[in-house]
Amino acid sequence: MLKKTTKGKKKDKRSLPSRITNDTVAEHREKVLAGGRKHKYPIQYSKHKLVWNTIFISIAGLVTVIVLLYLQLYVWKDTSDLAYRITKILPLPAGSVEGEFVRYSDYLLYNRGNMAVLKTQGQDQAGDKVAFQRQRAMNQAVQDAYVRKLARERGISVDDRKVDEEMDRQQKDAGLSKEAYRSAVKDMIGWSLDEARDGIRASLLRWEVSFAVDEAAANLVKEVEAQLKAGKSLTDVAAALGERVQLMPETVVPKTNKDGGLTEAAIRTADGTISGVIKPLGGDGYYFVQPRSRDDSSVTYSYLKIPLTTFKTNFDKLINGKKVTYYVHLDQPAEQKSSEQK
C-alpha cells in the first residue's frame, strides 16, 4: 500500500526552477520573453498575411482591369460613351505618327460626330458607311496628333480667348441663344459644349499650323504683292503665275455671307480696289479680294487665291506611305479594299 502511494507521488513530481542568481537572471528573463512571444507571433503573422493578401488582391484586380480595358478598346474596339469617358480620363493611344501619340479619345469623339450624322440620314446600320466614317474619324485623330507635333515644334498655340471668340461667332452667325446653340450641337453631332470647344481648338490649331508650315505659299504672297504694287491686275497676276494661283473672276454673295472674312473684306474695300492679303478663318489659302459692285443686300467681287499645299501634301504622304502606326485596326470600307486590290 505504501509502495503504491509512493509510486503515485513520483508521477506527480515536477522539476522546480533552478535558483535565480545574478549570473542566471539574463537566462531566466529570456525564458520569460520567449514564452510571451508564443502569444505575440501568431498576431504578427496574421497582420503580415493580411498585408500580403491585400497586395496580391490589389495586383490581381489591377491586372484584371487592364486586361478588360485592352479587350474592350483594342480587341472589341468599343466606341460607346463609356469607352470615350475612360479614354478621356486615361490618355490611351489609338496609334502614333512621327512619335506623337494619337489620342483614343479624339478618335471616339470624331466617330461619335460622324455616327450622329449617319443616324440623322438613317444610315447608321449600313456596314460600309459605318466603316468608312470610323476610318475617317481615325484619320482626323491622326491629323490632330500630327498638328500637335508641328505646333509644339514651332511654338504655336491657341488660347481660350480665340476659342471663345470662334464659338461666339458661330453662335451669332446661326442666330441662336447659348442654350439653343448647345441643343443644336448635341442634336447635329452628339457633342457637348465642352467637346465642341475641343473641336474648335483643334480646328484653329490646324489652321494656324497649315499657314505656318507653307513657306512656298508665303513667298508667293510676297511675289503677288510686288506685282500688284507695280500696277498689275488680278487677271494679269493669275496669267503670270499660272497654276500656282487660282482666280475667281466674279462671284455674287449676300452681304451676310459667312466665309471666314472674304465677304467682310469685300464690303470694307472700295469698288475696283484690291484688298491686302486675307487669311480667312478656316480657309485653305491666302486671298486678295477686289469688289466690283454692290447693292443693299449683296456684293460682287473677284478674288485671287494662293492655295496652301504643304501640310496636306506631307500628311497624305504619311497616310499613303503607311508611316502611321495603328494600335486599333479598323475594318476597311469595301471601296478602300477594292482600290488596294487593284
C-alpha positions as CSV (number, residue, x, y, z in Angstrom):
1,M,0.0,0.0,0.0
2,L,2.8,2.3,0.9
3,K,4.6,1.5,-2.3
4,K,1.6,2.4,-4.4
5,T,1.3,5.8,-2.8
6,T,5.0,6.5,-3.3
7,K,4.7,5.5,-6.9
8,G,1.9,7.9,-7.5
9,K,3.8,10.7,-5.9
10,K,6.7,10.0,-8.3
11,K,4.4,10.5,-11.2
12,D,3.2,13.9,-10.0
13,K,6.7,15.1,-9.3
14,R,7.7,18.2,-11.3
15,S,11.0,19.8,-11.8
16,L,11.4,23.1,-9.9
17,P,13.1,26.1,-11.5
18,S,16.7,26.5,-10.5
19,R,17.6,29.2,-8.2
20,I,17.8,32.7,-9.8
21,T,21.1,34.4,-9.2
22,N,22.9,37.4,-10.6
23,D,24.6,35.0,-13.1
24,T,21.3,33.4,-14.3
25,V,18.9,36.4,-14.3
26,A,19.5,37.0,-18.0
27,E,18.8,33.4,-18.9
28,H,15.5,33.4,-16.9
29,R,14.5,36.8,-18.5
30,E,14.9,35.3,-22.0
31,K,12.8,32.3,-21.0
32,V,10.0,34.6,-19.8
33,L,10.2,36.6,-23.0
34,A,10.2,33.5,-25.2
35,G,7.0,32.4,-23.5
36,G,5.5,35.8,-24.3
37,R,6.4,35.5,-28.0
38,K,4.3,32.4,-28.3
39,H,1.3,34.7,-27.9
40,K,2.7,37.7,-29.8
41,Y,3.9,36.0,-33.0
42,P,0.6,34.5,-34.2
43,I,-0.9,38.0,-34.2
44,Q,2.1,39.4,-36.0
45,Y,1.9,36.6,-38.6
46,S,-1.8,37.3,-39.2
47,K,-1.0,41.0,-39.8
48,H,1.7,40.2,-42.3
49,K,-0.6,37.7,-44.1
50,L,-3.3,40.3,-44.3
51,V,-1.0,42.8,-45.9
52,W,0.3,40.3,-48.4
53,N,-3.2,39.1,-49.3
54,T,-4.3,42.8,-49.8
55,I,-1.3,43.4,-52.1
56,F,-2.0,40.2,-54.0
57,I,-5.7,41.0,-54.4
58,S,-4.9,44.6,-55.5
59,I,-2.4,43.5,-58.1
60,A,-4.8,40.8,-59.4
61,G,-7.6,43.4,-59.6
62,L,-5.4,45.8,-61.4
63,V,-4.3,43.2,-63.9
64,T,-7.9,42.2,-64.5
65,V,-8.9,45.8,-65.2
66,I,-6.0,46.3,-67.6
67,V,-6.9,43.1,-69.5
68,L,-10.6,44.1,-69.7
69,L,-9.6,47.6,-70.9
70,Y,-7.3,46.1,-73.5
71,L,-10.0,43.7,-74.7
72,Q,-12.7,46.5,-74.7
73,L,-10.6,49.0,-76.7
74,Y,-8.1,47.2,-78.8
75,V,-9.8,43.8,-79.5
76,W,-13.6,44.5,-79.4
77,K,-12.9,48.2,-80.5
78,D,-15.8,49.6,-78.3
79,T,-17.0,53.0,-79.5
80,S,-19.5,53.6,-76.7
81,D,-19.8,56.7,-74.5
82,L,-18.3,54.6,-71.6
83,A,-15.2,53.9,-73.7
84,Y,-14.9,57.6,-74.5
85,R,-15.2,58.6,-70.9
86,I,-12.5,56.0,-70.0
87,T,-10.1,57.3,-72.7
88,K,-10.8,60.9,-71.7
89,I,-9.6,60.1,-68.1
90,L,-6.8,57.7,-69.2
91,P,-4.8,59.2,-72.1
92,L,-4.7,55.9,-74.1
93,P,-3.3,55.9,-77.6
94,A,-5.0,54.6,-80.7
95,G,-1.8,55.0,-82.8
96,S,1.2,57.2,-83.3
97,V,2.5,59.4,-86.1
98,E,6.1,60.6,-86.1
99,G,6.5,59.9,-82.4
100,E,3.3,61.7,-81.4
101,F,0.5,59.5,-79.9
102,V,-2.9,59.6,-81.5
103,R,-5.5,60.1,-78.7
104,Y,-8.0,57.3,-78.5
105,S,-10.5,59.9,-77.1
106,D,-10.1,62.1,-80.2
107,Y,-10.9,59.1,-82.4
108,L,-14.0,58.2,-80.4
109,L,-15.2,61.9,-80.3
110,Y,-14.9,62.3,-84.1
111,N,-16.6,58.9,-84.6
112,R,-19.5,59.9,-82.4
113,G,-20.0,63.0,-84.5
114,N,-19.8,61.0,-87.8
115,M,-22.3,58.4,-86.5
116,A,-24.7,61.1,-85.3
117,V,-24.8,62.5,-88.9
118,L,-25.3,58.9,-90.3
119,K,-28.1,58.4,-87.8
120,T,-30.0,61.5,-89.0
121,Q,-29.7,60.1,-92.5
122,G,-31.0,56.7,-91.4
123,Q,-27.7,55.0,-92.4
124,D,-26.2,54.2,-89.1
125,Q,-26.7,50.5,-89.7
126,A,-25.1,50.5,-93.2
127,G,-21.9,48.5,-92.7
128,D,-19.7,50.1,-95.3
129,K,-20.8,53.6,-94.4
130,V,-20.1,52.9,-90.7
131,A,-16.7,51.5,-91.6
132,F,-15.9,54.5,-93.8
133,Q,-16.9,57.0,-91.1
134,R,-14.8,55.2,-88.5
135,Q,-11.8,55.3,-90.8
136,R,-12.5,59.0,-91.4
137,A,-12.6,59.6,-87.7
138,M,-9.3,57.8,-87.2
139,N,-7.7,59.9,-90.0
140,Q,-8.9,63.0,-88.3
141,A,-7.5,61.9,-84.9
142,V,-4.2,61.1,-86.7
143,Q,-4.2,64.6,-88.3
144,D,-4.7,66.2,-84.9
145,A,-1.7,64.4,-83.5
146,Y,0.4,65.5,-86.4
147,V,-0.8,69.1,-86.0
148,R,0.1,69.0,-82.2
149,K,3.6,67.8,-83.1
150,L,4.2,70.6,-85.7
151,A,2.6,73.2,-83.4
152,R,4.9,72.2,-80.5
153,E,8.0,72.4,-82.7
154,R,7.0,75.9,-83.9
155,G,5.7,77.2,-80.6
156,I,2.2,77.6,-81.9
157,S,-0.8,77.5,-79.6
158,V,-4.4,78.5,-79.4
159,D,-5.6,80.3,-76.3
160,D,-9.0,80.2,-74.7
161,R,-9.9,83.7,-75.9
162,K,-9.6,82.6,-79.6
163,V,-11.7,79.5,-78.9
164,D,-14.4,81.6,-77.1
165,E,-14.4,84.2,-79.9
166,E,-14.9,81.5,-82.6
167,M,-17.7,79.8,-80.6
168,D,-19.4,83.1,-80.1
169,R,-19.1,83.9,-83.8
170,Q,-20.6,80.6,-84.8
171,Q,-23.5,81.1,-82.3
172,K,-24.1,84.6,-83.6
173,D,-23.9,83.6,-87.2
174,A,-26.5,80.9,-86.6
175,G,-28.7,83.4,-84.7
176,L,-29.0,81.1,-81.7
177,S,-29.0,81.7,-78.0
178,K,-26.4,79.8,-76.0
179,E,-28.9,77.2,-74.9
180,A,-30.2,76.8,-78.5
181,Y,-26.7,76.5,-79.7
182,R,-25.9,73.8,-77.1
183,S,-29.0,71.8,-78.3
184,A,-28.1,72.2,-81.9
185,V,-24.6,70.9,-81.4
186,K,-26.0,68.0,-79.4
187,D,-28.6,67.1,-82.0
188,M,-26.4,67.5,-85.0
189,I,-23.1,65.8,-83.9
190,G,-23.8,64.5,-80.5
191,W,-21.3,66.7,-78.7
192,S,-21.5,68.7,-75.5
193,L,-20.4,72.3,-75.5
194,D,-17.0,71.4,-73.9
195,E,-16.5,68.8,-76.6
196,A,-17.4,71.4,-79.2
197,R,-14.8,73.7,-77.7
198,D,-12.2,70.9,-78.0
199,G,-13.2,70.5,-81.7
200,I,-12.9,74.3,-82.3
201,R,-9.5,74.4,-80.6
202,A,-8.2,71.6,-82.8
203,S,-9.5,73.3,-86.0
204,L,-7.9,76.6,-85.1
205,L,-4.6,75.0,-84.3
206,R,-4.7,73.1,-87.6
207,W,-5.5,76.4,-89.4
208,E,-2.5,78.1,-87.7
209,V,-0.1,75.2,-88.5
210,S,-1.2,75.0,-92.1
211,F,-0.2,78.6,-92.7
212,A,3.0,78.3,-90.6
213,V,4.5,75.3,-92.5
214,D,3.7,76.5,-96.0
215,E,6.7,78.7,-96.8
216,A,6.1,78.3,-100.6
217,A,2.7,80.0,-100.2
218,A,4.1,82.7,-98.0
219,N,6.8,83.5,-100.6
220,L,4.2,83.6,-103.4
221,V,2.2,86.1,-101.4
222,K,5.2,88.5,-101.5
223,E,5.5,87.9,-105.2
224,V,1.8,88.7,-105.8
225,E,2.0,91.8,-103.6
226,A,5.0,93.1,-105.6
227,Q,3.2,92.6,-108.9
228,L,0.0,94.3,-107.5
229,K,2.2,97.2,-106.3
230,A,3.6,97.5,-109.8
231,G,0.0,98.2,-111.1
232,K,-0.9,94.7,-112.4
233,S,-4.5,93.5,-112.2
234,L,-5.6,90.2,-110.6
235,T,-6.1,88.8,-114.1
236,D,-2.5,89.8,-115.1
237,V,-1.1,88.2,-111.9
238,A,-3.0,85.0,-112.5
239,A,-1.8,84.8,-116.0
240,A,1.8,85.3,-114.9
241,L,1.8,82.7,-112.1
242,G,-0.3,80.1,-113.8
243,E,-1.4,77.0,-111.8
244,R,0.3,78.3,-108.6
245,V,-2.7,80.6,-108.1
246,Q,-6.5,80.4,-108.6
247,L,-8.6,83.3,-110.0
248,M,-12.3,83.7,-109.4
249,P,-13.3,86.4,-112.0
250,E,-16.6,87.3,-110.3
251,T,-18.9,86.0,-107.6
252,V,-22.1,87.5,-106.1
253,V,-22.8,86.7,-102.5
254,P,-25.2,88.1,-99.8
255,K,-23.6,90.7,-97.5
256,T,-24.4,88.3,-94.7
257,N,-22.4,85.5,-96.3
258,K,-20.2,83.7,-93.8
259,D,-17.0,82.7,-95.5
260,G,-14.3,83.4,-92.9
261,G,-14.0,87.0,-93.7
262,L,-13.8,87.3,-97.5
263,T,-17.2,89.0,-97.9
264,E,-16.5,91.3,-95.0
265,A,-13.2,92.3,-96.7
266,A,-15.1,93.0,-99.9
267,I,-17.6,95.2,-98.1
268,R,-14.9,97.2,-96.4
269,T,-12.8,97.7,-99.6
270,A,-13.8,100.3,-102.2
271,D,-15.1,99.0,-105.6
272,G,-12.2,98.4,-108.0
273,T,-9.6,98.5,-105.2
274,I,-7.7,95.3,-104.4
275,S,-7.5,94.4,-100.7
276,G,-4.5,93.4,-98.8
277,V,-3.8,89.7,-98.2
278,I,-6.5,87.9,-96.3
279,K,-6.3,84.7,-94.2
280,P,-9.9,83.6,-93.9
281,L,-10.7,81.7,-90.7
282,G,-10.9,78.1,-91.6
283,G,-9.7,78.8,-95.1
284,D,-7.2,76.9,-97.1
285,G,-5.1,79.7,-98.6
286,Y,-4.3,83.4,-98.9
287,Y,-6.8,85.6,-100.7
288,F,-6.7,89.0,-102.4
289,V,-10.2,90.5,-102.9
290,Q,-11.4,93.1,-105.4
291,P,-15.0,94.3,-105.1
292,R,-16.8,95.1,-108.4
293,S,-20.2,96.4,-107.3
294,R,-22.7,96.2,-104.5
295,D,-26.3,96.9,-103.6
296,D,-28.3,96.9,-100.3
297,S,-28.2,93.1,-99.9
298,S,-25.3,91.7,-101.9
299,V,-21.7,92.4,-103.1
300,T,-20.0,91.3,-106.3
301,Y,-16.2,90.7,-106.1
302,S,-13.3,88.9,-107.7
303,Y,-10.5,87.2,-105.8
304,L,-7.1,85.6,-106.3
305,K,-6.3,82.6,-104.2
306,I,-2.9,81.3,-103.2
307,P,-3.7,77.7,-102.0
308,L,-2.0,76.1,-99.1
309,T,-0.5,72.7,-100.2
310,T,2.4,71.8,-97.9
311,F,0.5,70.5,-94.9
312,K,-1.9,68.4,-96.9
313,T,0.9,67.0,-99.2
314,N,3.0,66.0,-96.2
315,F,0.1,64.5,-94.3
316,D,-1.1,62.5,-97.4
317,K,2.5,61.1,-97.7
318,L,2.3,59.8,-94.1
319,I,-1.0,58.1,-94.7
320,N,-0.3,56.7,-98.2
321,G,3.2,55.8,-97.3
322,K,1.9,53.7,-94.3
323,K,4.1,55.7,-91.9
324,V,1.3,55.9,-89.3
325,T,1.3,53.1,-86.6
326,Y,-2.2,52.0,-85.7
327,Y,-2.9,50.3,-82.4
328,V,-6.6,49.9,-83.3
329,H,-7.0,48.1,-86.6
330,L,-10.3,49.1,-88.2
331,D,-12.3,47.2,-90.8
332,Q,-11.6,48.7,-94.2
333,P,-14.6,50.1,-96.2
334,A,-15.4,48.0,-99.3
335,E,-14.3,50.8,-101.7
336,Q,-10.9,51.0,-100.0
337,K,-10.4,47.2,-100.2
338,S,-11.2,47.2,-103.9
339,S,-8.8,50.1,-104.6
340,E,-6.0,48.4,-102.8
341,Q,-6.5,45.2,-104.6
342,K,-6.2,47.0,-107.9
